[in-house]
Amino acid sequence: MKRIFSILLLLSFSATSLATYSFESYFKEERVLVAKYLQANQSKMQQKASKYHHDHEFVTAIIYPELLRYNYIQDFIETSGLEILYMRYGANTADFSIGHFQMKPSFAENIEKYIEKNAEDFYHYKKLIIKHKATPVAQRKLRLARLKQMDWQLMYLHAFIAICDHKFHFLKFTTTKDKLRFYAACYNIGFHKKYQNILQNENSNTFPNGPKYLGTQFCYASIACAYYLNPKSMQ
């Protein structure tokens, strides 16, 4: 009898351990908050998309998982100490997510460097380049101030898409969904990463807590595509 009870207990535990969550249920509360945020900022986001000739829903889908993550962790966010470390020593010492779009200083730095290197092809984004006359500390301070403002985050976001178009011009995507999966993966791990690493990230369940976390995780690119294909269901 004890043996039968032990087996049943083991099976019950195994079933619980193997249970999986959909990201829709996992981020149930966050989805409501994100829907309100997108509704409140829809006009501004659409204007920026129109200005840079990008599809509004495509752009929103790329950052949708980060909007979920922002609301998921906002109660634990405290970056003042990290900001000081970044200003003094740079992204190698302190690199952390900022704002609703969860952009890191290193992300902004990589965008600025790419635009400066290819200035002729990025005329509309030259405003992002920080003058080198400023000291490194002053440059980092300005970058942090930018990343706390939605208008600047939107400009960095659209610059990111333009960079992906430029850097990966050789790629031929069969569908917009395929393109979105790749761009979302680029946003998640960095457009500067190796091509094979980006492809691997397209199907990796490492969101929202990173690859070392052993708990429930989801695929960033899959969430982005789910939003793009049916945004109303995410509300």
N, C-alpha and C positions, 0 to 999 in steps of 0.2 A: 504493500500500500504506500509506504514511504517512497519507494522507488518510482511509482506512478506519479505521485505528487511532485517529486523532484523533476521528472521529465516534463510534466505540464508547466511547472514553474519556469523551466529552462526555455520551453517553446514560447511561453508568453513573453519572457524577457527578450528572446531573439526577435520576435515579431515587433516588439516595441523599438528595439535597436535598429531594425531594418526599415522602420517606417520613414517615409519621405514626405516632405512638405513641398507644396507648390509655392513659388515666390509670391503669388497673389495672396495666399493665406498667411504666409510668413510676414509680409509687409502690409497686412490688412489696414492697420491704422495709418501707416505712413502713406499709403496710396491716397487716402482721403486728404491728407495735408498737402500732398504734392499736387493733387487735382485743384485744390484751392489756390495754391501758389501759381500754377500755370494759368489759371483763369484770370488771376489778378494781374499777371504780367504778360498776358497774351499779346496785347497791342504792341508793347515795346519789342517783344521777341520777334513778332511778325515784321515789324518795321526794319529791324536789323537784318533779318533774313532777306527781305526785299532789297535792301541797300547793297548787300554783298552777293545777290543773285543765287541764294541757296534755298532749297526747299525747307520750309518752316518745320514740317513734321519730321523730316529727316534729321534736322539739327536737334530738335527736341528729343528725339529718340536716343541720340548719342549720349545725352546727359541724363536721361530719365533714371537710369539705375543710380547715378550719383545723387539725384534729388531724393530718392528713397533712402539712400545711405545717410545723407545729411540729417534727415528727420529721425532716422534710426539711432544716431549717435549724438545728437545735438545736446542732450542733457549731460553728456560727459566731456564736451568740448571745452578745453581751457588752453589757449595757445599763447598767452602773454609771455611766458617763459621761453617758449620755442621761438617766438618772434625776436626776442633779444639775442638768442643764440644765432639765429639766421643772420640778423643784421651784422653781428660781429664776425662770424666765422663762415657763413655761407651755407649752401644747401647740403654739402657733404657732412656737415655737423647737425643741421636741423632742417628737415624737409617734411612738411606737413600739409594736410589738406585744408583749404580755406573756402568758405562760402558755400552757397547752395550747389555750385557746380563742382565743388571739391577739387579745386585746382591747387597744385603744389607750386612753390616758388621755382623748383627745377623745371616744371612744365613750362612756365612762363619764360624762363631763361632759354630753354631750348627753342621755343618759338621765336624769340627775339634774335637769337643767333642765326637761325635758318633764314629769317627775313633779311637780316643785314647781309648775309652771304649771297643772297639771291635778290637783292634790292630791286633790280629792273623788273622782276616778275611779280613784285608785291607792293606796288605803288600805293594801293589802297590801305595797306597796313603799316606803312612806314612810321606812323605815329607811335607804334609800339616800341620802336628802337629808343633805348635810353642813351643819352649822350655820355660819351666816355670821359668827358671833362669832370663829371661828378665823381666823387670818391666811391670806392666799392660799397662802403657802408651807406652812403647817400643813395646809391642806385638800388640797393636792397630795400631800403626804407621806402623808396618810391614804389617799388614793385609790390611790396606788401600792401601799401595804401591802395594801389590799383585793384589788387585781387579782392579787396573788401567791398568793391563797388560793382554793381551788376553791369553797368554800361561797359566797364573795362573787361569784365569776365566774358561778356558777349563778344567783344572784339577779339579777345584771345581765342574764343571758341571758333569764330568764323575764320580766323587766321589759321587755326589748326586744320580745319576742313580744306582750306585753300592749299595748305602745305601738303596734306595727304594727296590731293589732286595732282600736285606738282611732283612730289617725290615718287609716287606710285603710278605715274602716268602710263606705264607699260602694262598695267593690269587691265584685263578685259573681264568685266563682271557680267554674268548672264542675266542677273536680275538686280533691282535696287536693293532687295533684301540681302543679297550676297555682298554687295558693296557696303551696306550698313553693318553687317557682321564684322567685316574687316576694319572699318573705320572705328567702330565701337571698341574693338580689341585694341586698336592703336591708342584710343583715348584712355583705355583702362591701364595699359602697361607702358605706353609711350611710343610715339611715332618714330623715335630715334632707335628703337630696339631692332634687332636683327629680324629680317623678314620671316624666317622659320619660327622664331619665338612668338611673333604676332599671330601667325597661323595657328600655332598651338593654343594660344590664349582664346581663340575664337570658340573653343569647345571646352575650356577649363572651368571647373566649378571652384572658383577661388574668391567669389564675391559674397558678402561684403567685407570679410575679415582677413583676406590675404591667403596665400598658399600654405602657410604654416598652421593655420587654424584647422582643428580636427572635427569641429561641429558642423552643423548644417550650413551648406554653401550652395551658391548658384552660379550659373554662367552669365557673365556680364553681357556678352553679345546677344544671348538668347532673350534676356529681359528687354534689351533695346529693341530687338525685332518684334517681340510680342507687343510692345507699345506701338510701334510703327504700323503693324498690321491691323491693330484694333484699339486705337487710343481711348475710345469711349468705354471699353470694358475695364480700363485701368482706373476709372473714377470711382 
